[in-house]
Amino acid sequence: MRKLTYYVGATIDGFIAAPDDDYAALMAYVGGEFLSHMCEEYPETVPTPGRAAMGIADAPNKRFDTVLMGRGTYDQGLPAGLTSPYAHLRQIVFSRGLTESPDPAVEVTAADPLSRVRELKREDGLGIWLCGGGDLAGQLLPEIDELVVKQYPLVFGSGVPLFRADYAPHAFEPTGARTFPNGVTVRTFGRTSAPTTG
């Protein structure tokens, strides 16, 4: 079975974007040692247009071969003409409003996300990367096996949450953490079968 990983940037108070879906404030921290870490450990998560500039244009996919996006996440690149942001991956956009894909390399589907992910997990290949956003993450929470949260030293107060879902506890355990000189901490968590007590 392939693993579904939610690899995402978030503020200290758990927002992945501003209320208008803008995440420019987070991007201000993407540089230096932290950016080098991203390029080395998660090269496939760097958008295709930026890979050459980072010197990883030909880097093989290490962890993922498929990326999942909600409509809000996918739409971020469209004003700049970026219709295939991760051309080095299989790209799937979940949307009930977008009926036709702007790019032949991008699959747009109105299918139930949980059912679709369960199908994808049964296929052979590398892992599946959930890129965002909060609504899709909330729908897929029962199938998320791993969280990799790039926590930025910012507080938004409001915005798009990591998960937008009804109350239902899901247990994860910390599996790693690394803090960079710019204040970003990358925290990883793996799903557990039951809440831990201590």
C-alpha positions as CSV (number, residue, x, y, z in Angstrom):
1,M,0.0,0.0,0.0
2,R,1.2,3.4,-0.9
3,K,1.3,6.1,1.8
4,L,-0.5,9.4,1.8
5,T,1.6,12.3,3.2
6,Y,0.3,15.7,3.9
7,Y,3.4,17.8,3.3
8,V,2.4,21.5,4.0
9,G,3.6,24.8,5.4
10,A,1.7,26.3,8.3
11,T,1.8,29.1,10.8
12,I,2.3,28.6,14.6
13,D,-1.5,28.9,15.0
14,G,-2.2,26.3,12.3
15,F,-3.1,28.3,9.1
16,I,-1.7,27.3,5.7
17,A,-2.8,30.6,4.0
18,A,-4.4,33.9,4.6
19,P,-8.2,34.2,4.5
20,D,-8.0,35.0,0.7
21,D,-5.8,31.9,0.1
22,D,-2.6,33.9,-0.3
23,Y,0.5,32.3,1.3
24,A,3.1,34.9,0.3
25,A,3.9,35.6,4.0
26,L,5.0,32.0,4.4
27,M,7.2,32.1,1.3
28,A,9.3,34.8,2.8
29,Y,10.9,32.1,4.9
30,V,11.8,29.8,2.0
31,G,15.5,30.2,1.6
32,G,19.0,29.4,3.0
33,E,19.5,26.1,4.8
34,F,15.8,25.4,4.9
35,L,15.4,25.7,1.1
36,S,18.5,23.4,0.7
37,H,16.8,20.9,3.0
38,M,13.6,21.0,0.9
39,C,15.5,20.5,-2.4
40,E,17.5,17.6,-1.0
41,E,14.9,15.7,1.0
42,Y,11.7,16.6,-1.0
43,P,12.9,17.6,-4.5
44,E,9.6,16.6,-6.1
45,T,7.7,19.2,-4.0
46,V,9.5,22.1,-5.7
47,P,7.3,23.3,-8.6
48,T,8.6,22.4,-12.0
49,P,9.4,26.0,-13.1
50,G,11.6,26.5,-10.1
51,R,13.5,23.2,-10.2
52,A,16.1,24.4,-12.8
53,A,16.8,27.5,-10.7
54,M,17.4,25.3,-7.7
55,G,19.7,23.0,-9.6
56,I,17.4,20.0,-9.3
57,A,15.8,20.0,-12.8
58,D,16.8,16.3,-13.3
59,A,16.5,15.2,-9.7
60,P,14.6,11.9,-9.4
61,N,11.4,11.8,-7.3
62,K,12.5,10.4,-3.9
63,R,9.2,10.1,-2.0
64,F,6.2,10.9,-4.2
65,D,5.1,10.3,-7.7
66,T,1.6,11.7,-7.4
67,V,0.3,15.1,-6.0
68,L,-3.2,15.9,-4.9
69,M,-4.6,19.4,-4.8
70,G,-7.8,21.1,-4.1
71,R,-9.2,23.7,-6.4
72,G,-8.0,26.7,-4.3
73,T,-4.4,25.3,-4.2
74,Y,-4.4,24.6,-8.0
75,D,-5.8,28.0,-8.8
76,Q,-2.9,29.9,-7.2
77,G,-0.7,29.3,-10.3
78,L,-3.2,30.0,-13.0
79,P,-2.9,33.8,-13.1
80,A,0.8,33.3,-14.0
81,G,-0.1,30.7,-16.7
82,L,1.1,27.8,-14.6
83,T,-1.4,25.1,-15.6
84,S,0.9,22.2,-14.8
85,P,2.8,23.2,-11.6
86,Y,4.2,19.7,-10.9
87,A,4.8,18.3,-14.4
88,H,7.3,15.8,-13.0
89,L,4.5,14.2,-11.0
90,R,1.0,12.8,-11.7
91,Q,-1.3,15.7,-10.9
92,I,-4.8,15.3,-9.6
93,V,-7.1,18.2,-8.8
94,F,-10.3,17.6,-6.8
95,S,-13.0,20.1,-7.8
96,R,-16.8,20.1,-8.2
97,G,-16.7,23.4,-10.0
98,L,-13.9,23.0,-12.5
99,T,-15.3,20.6,-15.1
100,E,-12.5,20.7,-17.7
101,S,-8.7,20.6,-17.1
102,P,-6.8,23.6,-18.3
103,D,-3.8,21.3,-19.1
104,P,-3.7,17.7,-20.5
105,A,-1.1,16.8,-17.8
106,V,-3.5,17.6,-15.0
107,E,-6.4,15.3,-14.1
108,V,-9.5,17.1,-12.7
109,T,-12.0,15.0,-10.9
110,A,-15.2,15.5,-9.0
111,A,-14.9,12.0,-7.6
112,D,-15.1,11.3,-3.8
113,P,-11.6,12.1,-2.5
114,L,-11.6,9.2,0.0
115,S,-12.6,6.6,-2.6
116,R,-10.1,8.0,-5.1
117,V,-7.2,8.0,-2.6
118,R,-8.0,4.4,-1.6
119,E,-7.7,3.4,-5.3
120,L,-4.4,5.3,-5.6
121,K,-3.0,3.6,-2.5
122,R,-3.6,0.2,-4.1
123,E,-1.5,1.1,-7.1
124,D,2.2,0.5,-7.4
125,G,4.6,3.4,-7.1
126,L,6.0,5.9,-4.7
127,G,4.0,7.8,-2.1
128,I,1.2,10.3,-2.6
129,W,1.6,13.9,-1.7
130,L,-1.3,15.9,-0.4
131,C,-0.3,19.5,-1.3
132,G,-3.5,21.2,0.0
133,G,-5.8,22.8,0.9
134,G,-7.6,22.6,4.2
135,D,-10.9,21.4,2.8
136,L,-9.4,18.5,0.9
137,A,-7.1,17.7,3.9
138,G,-10.2,17.5,6.1
139,Q,-11.9,15.1,3.7
140,L,-8.9,12.9,3.4
141,L,-7.9,12.9,7.1
142,P,-9.0,9.3,7.6
143,E,-6.5,8.2,4.9
144,I,-3.5,10.4,5.9
145,D,-0.6,8.3,7.0
146,E,2.0,10.9,7.6
147,L,2.1,14.7,8.4
148,V,5.1,16.8,7.4
149,V,4.4,20.3,8.7
150,K,6.8,23.1,7.9
151,Q,5.9,25.4,10.8
152,Y,6.8,29.0,10.1
153,P,7.4,31.5,13.0
154,L,4.3,33.5,12.2
155,V,0.8,33.9,13.7
156,F,-2.0,34.8,11.3
157,G,-5.0,34.8,13.7
158,S,-7.3,33.6,11.0
159,G,-7.0,32.1,7.5
160,V,-7.2,28.7,5.8
161,P,-6.7,26.0,8.5
162,L,-4.5,22.9,8.2
163,F,-7.7,20.9,8.3
164,R,-11.3,22.0,7.8
165,A,-13.4,19.1,9.1
166,D,-15.9,18.1,11.7
167,Y,-14.6,17.2,15.2
168,A,-13.2,13.7,15.2
169,P,-9.9,13.0,16.9
170,H,-7.2,11.2,14.9
171,A,-4.0,10.2,16.7
172,F,-0.5,10.9,15.3
173,E,2.8,10.5,17.0
174,P,5.9,12.7,16.5
175,T,8.6,11.0,14.4
176,G,11.0,13.9,13.9
177,A,11.7,17.6,14.2
178,R,14.4,19.9,12.8
179,T,14.7,23.6,13.4
180,F,16.5,25.9,10.9
181,P,18.3,29.2,11.5
182,N,15.5,31.2,10.0
183,G,13.1,29.9,12.6
184,V,11.3,27.3,10.5
185,T,10.7,23.9,12.2
186,V,9.9,20.8,10.1
187,R,7.8,18.4,12.2
188,T,6.9,14.9,11.1
189,F,4.1,12.7,12.5
190,G,3.0,9.2,11.8
191,R,-0.5,7.9,12.3
192,T,-1.1,5.7,15.4
193,S,-3.9,3.2,15.9
194,A,-5.0,4.8,19.1
195,P,-4.4,7.9,21.2
196,T,-1.4,7.7,23.5
197,T,-1.6,8.3,27.2
198,G,1.1,9.4,29.5
